[in-house]
Amino acid sequence: IIHEALEQFDACQEVWEDNQLRYEEDVKFARLGEQWPTDDAKQRSDDGRPMLTVNRMPAFIRQVVNDARQNKPQIKVLPQDSDADPQTAEVYNGIIRNIEATSKADLAYDTAIDCSATGGIGYFRIGIEYADEDTFAMDVCIDRVANPLTVYPAANSTAAASTDWTHCFVTEMVPEDEFEATYPNAEKIDWKATTLDENEASWFSKNEIRVAEYWKREEEEYNIHLLDTDEIVTDEMWDELKDDYEALGIGIVKTRKSTRKKVTQYIMTAHEVLETNEWPGQYIPIIPVYGEEVVIDG
């Protein structure tokens, strides 16, 4: 996993480098008002001449973002055919509205739109957390991604909503003391190492280490069975209820292989995997919000 992840991260960095540099330039230009070319700014500074900046960008960005805030994006479940039940769809809509309200999804959407309007890239993400300190019940939540530059999507992605991502990284540089406090059982790290493997170089800086969520999505084969009641069950369902089915005289008519998507999250450094978590869904739960897309030279 480590070797595979380091190679994938290098590929993601290479593909997203231009977009990320342009995002930084756009944010500095639009939000910080750094609008003078570097050479001109240096020459004027050396000559003691003034450099006035009338930054008109924030007003235009706010107009786009405020329009989005007034027309809130909402998840809507619709019955698709005559077999679907409108009442079930309405129940799902109620559950989703509750998820959006309790997790303050508005903030996640607004942050993603703001980042997208400013620099062309924004994200929000889906998470699962315990509903309370003293319970095992878990809630779905919609969280914001404050810094889009921490996300490195799959290099070969073409889908606008990340449905074809086979992998993704969410990373941050963690200070030495914070890392050792959070992961006390991690391998001891030589923080004063002067020579690093080529793949490891971007994972370390002075007194900091990169901790990454490595999301991986892969196909998994499994069997499905058609019963003589026209019900379709998996191996797991058949094994669990086999005695009940046989007692009722229900048997398997046909079996075939199928595939499903399996998503795994690895919390890792360049040295080791710190945690492995199975995600209960078929997509990597990070959603991009892109500005206008233009493809140039691939």
N, C-alpha and C positions, 0 to 999 in steps of 0.2 A: 504494500500500500504506500509506504513512504517513497520508494523509488518511482512508482507510477505517479503519485501526487506531485512530486518535484518536477517531473517532466511535463505534466499537464499544466502546472502553474507557470512554467516558463513559456509554454505555448500561449496561454491566456494573456500573460503580460505582453508578449510580443504583438499579439493581435490588437489589444486594447490600448497600447501605449499612446498612439496618436490621439485617439478620442479623449483619453484621460488628460493629456497635456493641453488639448484644446479646451477641455472643461475648466482646468485651472486658469488658463488665460482669460476665458470668458468671465469667470467669477471675479477675478481681479479687476478686469475692465469694467464690468457692470456694477459690482457691489462695492469694490474698494476704490473705484475711480482712478485706477492706474492706467491712464489712457495715452500717456506720452511714450513714444518709442524710446527704447533704452539709450540709444546713441544721442538722440536729441535731448533727452533729460539730462544726460551726463554733461553735454556741452553747455547747456543753459546753467546747470549747477556750477560748473567750473567758471563760467563768465559772470556768475552772480545775478543772472536774469530770472525774472519770475516765470512760473509755470502754472497758468490758470487752467483748471479743469471744470467745465460745466457738465456734470454727469446727468444726462437725461434718461439713462437706461432704467433706473429703478421704477420710474413712473410707468413705463411701458410694461415692465415685468409684472408690477402690481396689478395692472389692468387685466392681464391674462389670468393671473392667479386668482384675483377677486371674482372674475367671471366664473371660474371653476368652483370657487367657494359658494357662490350663489346658486349654482346648478350642480349640486352635489352628485358625484358618481355613486350609484347604488347597485348592489348585486340583486338581481331579480330572477326568481325561478319561475319558469312558465311550463305548463303541461304541453307536451309535444304532439300527442296524437290522441285518437279516440279512446285508447286504453288507459291514458293518464288520468289521474284524479286531481281536479282543481283544488279540492280541499287539502290534499297532501302537499301540493305546491304552496298553498297559503301557510301551512304549518312550517315548511322549510323557510319561507320568507320571514316568518316571525322569529325563528331561531337565528337566522342570519342577521336580522335587524338587532337582535339582542347582542350578538357577538360584536357587531360594529359599535353599538352604544357602549358596552362595558369595556371594550378595549380602546375606546377613543380613536376609532379608525379614521375619523375626520382629519386628525393630526397627521396620520400616516399618508393619507391621500394628498393633503395640502403640501406636505414636505416634498413628496415625490414630484408634484406638479411644479412647485417652486424651483427645485433643482433642474427639472427638465426645461423650464422656460428660461432659466439663467444660463445653463451650460449644456443642455441637450440630453442629459442623462439623469434619471431619477429611479428610485426603487422603493418598494415596500415589501414586507414579508409576512408570512403566516407562521404562527408559533403555537405551541401547546404548553400550558403551565398549570400547576395545581390551583384549584379554585380557592383554596384557603390553606392556612398553615397547618391545620389539624384535620385534613381530609385527604382521601386518595382520589377524589373526583377531579377530573381535568377539564379545563376550558380551552377552546380554540380562541386565539387572539390575533389581531391584525396589528403589526408593529411597524414603526417608521424606520427607515434607514437614513440617519442624519447625514452621513458622508458617503456619497455614491462611489468615491474612489476606493472604498474598502471592498467593493464587489468586483470579482473577475469572472464574468460568465464564460460559458463554453465557447471555444474559438470558432467552431463550425456552425454556430447557431444562425438560423434564418427566421425563426418564428417570432412574431412581435410580442407574444405573451409568455415566452420561455418554455413553451410546451415541448420543445425538442431538445432542451438542454440535457446533455448526458453527464455533465459535471459542472460545478461552480465552486468558487472560493469566496469566503467572506473572511477578511483578515484584519488584524490590528497589531501594531507594535506595542508590546507590553514591557514595562520597566522590570528590571531584575528582581527588585524586592516584591513587587506585586505578583510576578509570575511564581516566585517561590512560596508566597503565602497562599496563592490560589491552588497550586499544584504541588503540595509538599512531597508527594510520592514520585514525582517525575525524576528522570535520570539527572544526575548532577551534571551541570554544564560548565565548561571551561570559559568563563566570561572574558578572560584575557587572551584567548587564542588569537594568534596573529596570522595563521594560515587556515583558510577555509576551502572546502571543496567548491568547485565552480557553481554547482547547483545550490549550495547552501549560502552563497554570498549575500543574496537578497533577503535572507531570513534572519540576519543578524545586523545590528549596528552597535554603537557604543552603549553598553549596559541595557540593551533592549533586545527582545527576541520576538519574532513574528509568530503569533498563534493564529492558526487558520481553522475555519470550518471547511472541510473538504466534503462537498456534497457529490455523491455518485449515484447515477441512475443506470440500471442495467436490466436486461431481460432475464426472466426466470421461467423455466419450463415447468408445467404441472399438468396433471390429468383432470379431465372433466368427464362425468358419466351421465348418460341419459337414462333415466329410470322409465319403467313401463307406465308410470303415471304422468309422463312428459315433464317431470321435474328434472332439473340439471343440478348436479352436486359435484363438489370437488373431492379429492382423496380424503382431505381432513374431515369434511362433513360426513362422508360415507363411513369412515372408520369410527366416528363418534356415534353415529345413529344406526350402524349396521344391524344390531340386534333388533331394534324397533322396526326397521324396514322389513327384515326377514320374517318377523312375527306377524306382520301384516300381509305377507306374501308379495312384497314389492322387490323386484330385482332389477339388475342393470341390463339395459338393452344394447347400449353402444358406449364405447369409450374412445376418446381421442386426446391427443396432446394439444395443449394451448400454451400461450405465453402471457405473462403479466410483468408489469414494471415494478422493480424493487428499488427503493430509494434508501440510501444509508448516509448518515452524517458521521464523519470522523473529525474529532477535535485533535489537532496535531501540531507539532513543530517539525523542523527539518530532521529531527533525531528520532522521534517516537510518536506513536498514536496515544493520546492521553485519554480519550473516550471514544466509544463506538455506540451510536444510537440508530435504531431502525425507525424510519419515518413511516407513519401509517397512511401513506398516500402514494399515488403513482407519479406525481410531479415534484420537482425540486421547488420548495415553497418560497421562492423569491421572485417577485414580479417586477419586470422593468416597465418604466414609463418613459418612452423615448420622445424626443422632439422629431423634427423632420429628418427622414433618413435619405442620404444620398450615397450611392455606392460608386467609388472611384478606384479603378485599378484593382478591383477585388476587395 
